[in-house]
Every structure is written in C-alpha cells, then in structure tokens.
Amino acid sequence: MASLVSVDEIRAAAARLAGVAVRTPLVPFPGAHPGLLVKAESLQPTGSFKLRGAYAAISALPVDLRARGVVAHSSGNHAQAVAYAAALLDVPATVVVPVNAPPVKLGPVRRLGARIVTTEPSLSARMAATDELIRRHGYALIPPFDDRAVISGQGTIGLEIAADCPDADLVVVPVGGGGLISGISAAVRALSPATRVVGVEPELAADARESFRSGRRVAWPAQDTQRTIADALRVEQIGSLTLDHMLSHVDDIVTVTENEIREAVRRTAAQAHLVAEPGGAVAVAACLLREHDLPSARTRVAVLSGGNIDPALLAGILAGGGTGQGSGTGQGSGTGQGSGPGQGSGTGDGGKARGGAGPGSAGLGGGSGAEGAGAGGPAPA
C-alpha cells in the first residue's frame, strides 16, 4: 500500500488555494431529521469542488513543467477546473473529454482558452488520448483523482468541515474516482477521529462500492456506467491510491437510485435553495432518502460536490417530468459560468475567511472548437 496523504500535505494545499477557492458554507437543509448541513461546493467559481485539486496540483508543478503546458482527462468538471486554474497561473492547458460531455461544462473551458480534445465515452479512451498528447508534446498530467496533489487539494474541504462543524459525527461524500472522499477522509480522520465518513455513488455505476467491499479495484463496463444521469460519476474504476485511502479511512459506501438522485436535485433546489447537478446531489440523496443505510448520527454533513447542470435538465427535474437518464438526456447548449478568475476566500483550517483575488475578467481567451479523437488517441495535429 502506498503512503497516504497526510494532513500536513492538505494544509500545504490550503495555503496555495488561499484567495482562489471559496471557503464554502455549511448550509442547513430545512426539515431534515436528524439535522443535515450541506457543504455547498457548487458555489466554487467553476461550479464544483474540482477547482481545489486542479489548482493545488498545477501550482505545485516546477516552473519548467508549467511552461510545457498541462493536460487532463475528465467527464467535464475536472476539465473546467484545470482550464480555470491554468488560466490563473498562465499555463497552457489541453483537456480530453468524452463526446457526450454536457455542453454546460465545456462552454467555460472554451472561454478560458483551453484546447479541447474529444474521445469515446470511456475512461480507457480518455487515458489513451491523454497519454498520446503527453508523448507528443511533453505536457504535465493533472489526473482527475488518483494523485497526491489532487487528493490534497480536495482534502481542504475536510479541513473546513472539521473547523466549521467540530460536532459533525457523519460526513457523506459523493464518489466517482475517489479523489474527493480520499482527501476529505484523510483530513477528517486526522482532526476528528470519531467522525464517520461514508461514500455514495449511483447504483448504476457502483464500482467503488464493489471495490471497497472486495478490497480490490473492480472495473465496470463503460456501457453500464453511462446509464446513470450522474454524468460526473460515470467512472468505470477508482484509482489504486484512492482505494488505499478508502480502505483505511472510509466506513462504508452506499448507493442511490436514479429517482432518488432526481428527488435530491429537486428538494435541494426547493428547500435548501441550492443548485445541484445529479452527481453532486448523491450524498444529499442518501441523507434524505437512504437514512437506514447510513450510520446513526446527530449532526450530518453532506458534500454537494457540484452544480453544473444543463438548464433544460434542471427544469425537467424540477417539473417532476420524465428527464431520461444516462447519456440519453439530450443536453442543451452550453450556458456555463465563470469566464475569469473568480472571487473567493482561503481554505485554511479555521479562522475568518480571507479576501478573494478580485472579480474575474471578461475572459481569458476565446478557445478553439473541439478537436475530434478516436478511442485510440487524438486526431493528428
């Protein structure tokens, strides 16, 4: 087993993130029993927690590697975070995304000036295209989850939860590739050892639960994970480093249904007045609708990991009508937010929020259109 990320590494990441990432609030969920606080990572400048890991990783690179540029593969949110962080740090960025990535997540990537390469919708296809780009251009890889610097950045959420809600006895976290729960659990275990940490994923993409319970990495076919409406969690296999963290720090992983995910998106908007994308809402779904699957707790925290949802999909869910699932949801045109460096406060262990870097600019580059790539790698330059 590789050595696990330490709380000191997470604190170092928090120092680099000061003034870049928002110290997001713990929002009470009205009417939830027992009490539920929502860690609203949808309020980050890029609309998801991914900014923390992306900026922590890029800012830790040596100057010579930054000059070559960075590359990342992503289902959408990590791509946007890498583009945003790279723009702040004046680093060229290329992102590899599946052809069915929601336009709402890709619009900001283009506006931030990152190059977009598209592949077939599988983790293996994205990784193959990314490896080819690194071979050709010498880019530095910014992994979406299985990386110490990325995990350390995501762990700053755990620092904030421990500081802002020391009485929390249960923290519930969405699971895709496992970077988020790895970082949060590392911080929470160090600062509040009695607090339990539980992961949540869609039952249609439950490779993490199967891996956790078997003690080894289990891969699901891409055609299976593509069925879920939670596009951010369509990961076929968790990482080796993230599995090590889960086996050491996490108490359990549970699943939620597609209807429960939709209900959580709807209730989060109507009752907590927060916008959640389907993948971002799974922890809330478990707390509201699967309480019997979770450890008993008096003070619960659910991480709302992202809010980058297509407006038409959100409208359909709020209306309670049929919205489809998986890749057949028919995403509309991109309406993403955040063209420039956003405002935000530091993510340190405690104390008052620090001032942000100031309002974003009107844009950091026009960006090019998507460049096609097959499953075996990117199209010729």
N, C-alpha and C positions, 0 to 999 in steps of 0.2 A: 504494500500500500504506500502510495506517495505521501509525503508530508502534507498536512492540511494547512489551509490558510489560517494565519494567526490573527488575533485581534489587533496586534501592532501593525500588521500589513493593512488591515482595514482602516485603522486610524490614519495611516500614512495616505491612503487613498482619499479619505475625507479631507485631509489638508489640501490635496491637489484640487479637489472638487469645490472648495470654498469659493463662493461667488459665481459658480457655474450651474450647479444643480440646486433646485429648490429644496429647502427643508420642509417636506410636505406635511400637512396637518393630519392629525388623527380625528376623523370626523365621526361623531356619534350617529349610529343608524337608528332613527326613531322607531320605537315599538319593538325592537328586538329583545328577546328574553332567552337566556341571560344577555347582559349588555354586550354590545358589539361596537367596536371602533374600527373605522375604515381608514387605512393608510393610503391616501389618495395620490398614488404615483402618476395618475392621469394628468396631474397638474404640472408635471415637468414641461419645460419648453418644447420638447419633442413628443409629448403626449404619452410617454411611458418611462418605466424605470431604466430602460436600456441606456439612457444617457450616462448614467453613473459608471457603468462598466466600460463603455466605449471611451469616455474621456479619461478615466483612470488609466486605461491601457495605452492609449495614444500618448498621453502626457508623460508616461514613464519611458517611452522609447528614446534611445540615444538620438542626437541631432542628425547623424548621418543616415540612420534608418528613416527618420521622418522625411528627409529630403527625397528619398526614393519614392515615397508615397505609401499608402496603406490600402489593403484590400480586405473585404469582409463578405461573408455569405450570410444570408438572412431570409426569413419569411416576410420581413417588412420593417418591424420596429427597430431591430439592430442596425439595419441599413440606414434608416433615418438618423439614428443616434450617431453612427460613425460619420455620416456626412456632416452633421451639425458640429460634432467635436472636432473633426478635421478642419472645418472652415474656421472655427475659433482659433485653432493652432496653426493655421496657414499651411496645412499639409494636403497634398493631392490625395483624393480618395476614389476608389472604384468599389462598387458593391455588386454582388452577384445575387440575383433574386429569382424566385420561380415565376414562370409566365403568368400564373394566376394570383400573384401578389395583389392585394387590394390597391386600387389607384389612390385611395386616400392616404396610403402610406408612402407611395412613390412620388407624388407631386412635390412634397417638400425636398426629397432627395435631389430631384432635378433642379429645383430653385436654388439649392445650396451649392450647385456646381459639381456634384459627384458624377462620375461616369457610371452608367447602369448597364449591366450585362445580364441577360435573362437566360434561364435554363429550364429544363423539365422540372416539375414539382416534386423533387425528392432530395433528401439530404445528400445522397451519394452524387447526384448530378451537380448540386451546388458545390460540393467539395472538389469534384473533379475539375470544374471550371476554374475554381479559385486556385487550385494547385498549378494549373496551366498558366494562369496570369502571373503567379509568383515566379514560375520558371522563366517566363519570357521577360518580365520587367523588373524582377528583384523586389517586388513590393513586400512590406511587412504585413503579416497576417494579424488581424484583430478578430479572434474567434468569437462566436456568439455566446459561448457558455463555458467550454472546457479549458479554462485559462486562469492562472493565479491572479493576474492583474484585473481581469474582468470580474472574477468572483469577489475580489477585494472591494471593487467599486460597488457591486450590488450589496455587499455586506454593510455599507454605510446606512442602509435602511434599518438594519438590525441595531446599529448604534443608536439611531434616533428613537426607535421603539423603546429600547431599554432605558434611555434617558427621559423620554417624554411620558412613558407609562410603565414605571417600575413595578406596578402591581399586576401587570398582564401575566396571566398564567397559561395562556394558549395563544400561539401565533400561527395563523393559517395562510399558506403561501401557494400561489399557482406554480405548476411545474411543467416546463417544456423540455429543455435540455438539461435543466438542473442548476444553472448558474445562480439564479435568484435565491432558491432555497438553500444552496450551499453557503452563500455569503451571509444570508440572514441567520441561518442556524449557527454558523461559526461565531458570529457576534453575540447572539442571544445566549448560547451555551457558556461563553466566557464571562458574560456580565450578569446573567440571571439563570444559573444552572437548573433551577427548579422549573423554569418555564418550558412547556412542551411546544414542539414545532411539528406541524402536520402539513404535508403537501396535498395538493388537489390537482387532478387533471381530468379531461373528458373521458368517459368510459369508452368512447370510440377511438381513443388514442392513449391507451393505458399502459404503454411500455414502461414508464417509470415505476408504476406500482408493481408490475410483474418483475422488473429488475430488482426493486427494493426487497420484495418478499422472497426472491430466489437467491439473492446475494450475488448476482452476476448480471452483466449487461444483456438485455434481451431486446432484439430489434423487431419492430412491427413493419409489415409491408407498407410502402408509401400509399398504395391504393386504399389501405384501411385507415390510416391516419388522416387522409384527405377528406374523409366523410364528415368530420366534425365542423361545426360552424365556427369553432375557435381557431381561426387561422394562425394565430400566434403560437399555438401549442401543437401544431402538426409536425412534431419532431418524431422521427422513427426510432431513435435510440439516444439515450442520455450519454453523457461523457464518462470516461473512466475516472477522472478526478472528481467529477460531481457525484458519481456513485459512492466513492470513498467518503465524501462528506455526508451524504445521506445516511450511509450505514453507521457512521459514527455519531451524528448529531440529530437525526430526524427520528421522530417517534412512530410515524405511520404515513402512508399515502393512501388517499381515498379518491373515489371518482364521483362525477356528477353526470346526469343525463343531458341531452340536448335541450329538452324542455326546461329543465332546471336552470341551465345556463341562460336561456331566454328570459325566464322569470326573474332571475337575478339582475339581468341588464335592465329589465322593466322596473323592478322595485328600487334598484339603486338610483335610477333617474327620478322616479316619482316620490320616493321617501327621503333619500339622502341628498337629492339634487346634484348628483354626480353622473357624468357620462362614463360608461364603461364599455369597452369592446368585449366581445364574447370571451376571449381568452383571459382578459383582465378581470372578469367577473366570477371566475370559478370558485375562488376562495369565499367570496360573499355567498355564492350559491350553496356551498357546503354548510356554512354557518346558519343560513336561513332555512335550508330545506333538508339537510342531512345531519342534523344535530346528533342523532342517535349513533352516527358513525364516528363522532369526534369524542375526545376525552372530555369529561365534565370540567367546567371552568366557570369562574365568576366574572373574570374580565378577559374578553377575547379581542384579538386584533386580527382583522382580515386585510391582506395586502391586495389593493386594487391596482393591478400592475400596469394597466394601460387603458387609454380611452380613444384610440384611433379607429373609429368605426365609420363605415360608409353611411352618409346621412339617410340614404334610402333604406338601408338595412335597419338602422336605428328606428326610423319612422314605422317600418313594418312591425318590428318587435313591440314598440310602444302601443301600436294599434291593436296588438294581440292577434294579428292575422298570420297567415302562412308566410314564412320567410325562407323556407327551404333550409338546406344545411350543406355543409361541406363546400366544395368548390362550385356548386351549382347555385350559389346565392345571387349571381349576377351583379357584381359590384358596379357602381356607377362611376361617374367621372371624379377625378381627384379633387378634393377640397381640403387637403391637409393644411396644417397651420405651421407657423414658425419658419420664417424665411431667414432670420438673422439671429445672432446671439441673444438669448432671452434674459430676462431678469431672474434673479434667484438668490437664495441665501445659502450659506455654507451648510455642510452636513456633519459638523463635528459632534463630539459625544454629548454635549449638553450646552447649557447657556443660551443666550439670546441669539436669534437669527442675525446673520451678518448681512450687510448690504450687498446688493447684486452688482453686476457689471454694467448696468445701464440698459436702456432699451435697445432692441435689436435694430439693425439697419434694414433698409428696404429690401435688401437681397445681397447674396454673396456670390452671384454668378448665375448665368442662365441655365447651365446644364445642357447636356445633349440628350437626344432621344435614346430610347432603349436600344441596345445592341443585341442581336439575336445570338444565342448559343445553343448548341445541341447538348445532349446528355453527356457526351464525351468531352466537352470543353468549349471554350469561347470561339466565336466566329473569327476568322482571320482578320487581323487589324488592317 
